[in-house]
């Protein structure tokens, strides 16, 4: 056995064992005929087994799935809500499987990935523990060295690109070389440490932790504690930051927005005169010094005596300033929506008008729907007209638009006749039956709108405009599913 063994760095799984299929070349003392039949049987079984392994490797989603796993996966698919139904209510979600080409949720796949992840996450926890010892002054000499490095970087920022290169040299390359060229045993007196010559030891390797090993369970313990720490920090941030930034208290959030806006404007013009190097140096020293146990005890002991009164004074001043200077009494936003009542003549030019529907468009002679021959869209009854999504009715009834000529001019509607008195219908102009020129051209020339009050020149359709006021409603209310006004 070699004097120096490989310093294998375990991530706090041994290589995956390979399933070997027995070959057919092994000697046997059985009779020849029986041995041949046995070989043929083993050959068929071996080929089938290899095919099964091949199919098993091709399907990554069914990795390691037994019958129980498949049944449990099917059961979970019935329990987990579909993403399409959620997207209708929650809006577009970029984490949806519609936008991510990755495998869906699978319990066997989740179990396998967790085992692989837990066997390899140890290096992260090693780095975390070393960083905690460094920032909590477990070894003051190392923390002071960190302060010196941070001071150089803060005062001379051009040294910042040197840090990753120096870190790779000191913490990766040098330890790896010393592993291949270890020093001599300390039992030899006056031994000189020579770096020359061939490597004396194998290189250090990084391999996953073996399942059911001590490092594997250490990783599970650290992962459990890390999840708890993340949950605590997440809840603390949500509890502290969310109430002042989500406008649940609009006066407070408006004040914070005002202060941040003023600070952004001031820094836009004065940031070049600030001593950012010394500010970074002071911040770095303050952050590292705050991890010292003595300073933490001093801060906790003097907080109630010196800092708490100033905090209460500042909070009372801020509340008084908000109550006097921040006024939020604006009325809700209101708008006017429209709907067109369409009527159609039945029985030809001299027939009676029949109520057809209420449509968000006037269905004029030059509208795309009319030209393409499509029928108008809308609802048959006035009561089924619903406000737009996110709005609610501001008054109780619809009002007839008496200025029909105005909306006809605004929409540049042509080929219609406008009633200036009465019910304010805007009817299509009938085609000129006596025009020989129009018959020769194959179709009549469309005329602009005209004023009139008779019905002898009206075409097939007529419409009039109704208006109503809407206002914004509170998000979360159930809106009607009927046809909405425009």
Order of alpha helices (4+ residues) and beta strands (2+ residues): beta-alpha-alpha-alpha-alpha-alpha-alpha-alpha-alpha-beta-alpha-alpha-alpha-alpha-alpha-beta-beta-alpha-beta-beta-alpha-beta-beta-alpha-beta-beta
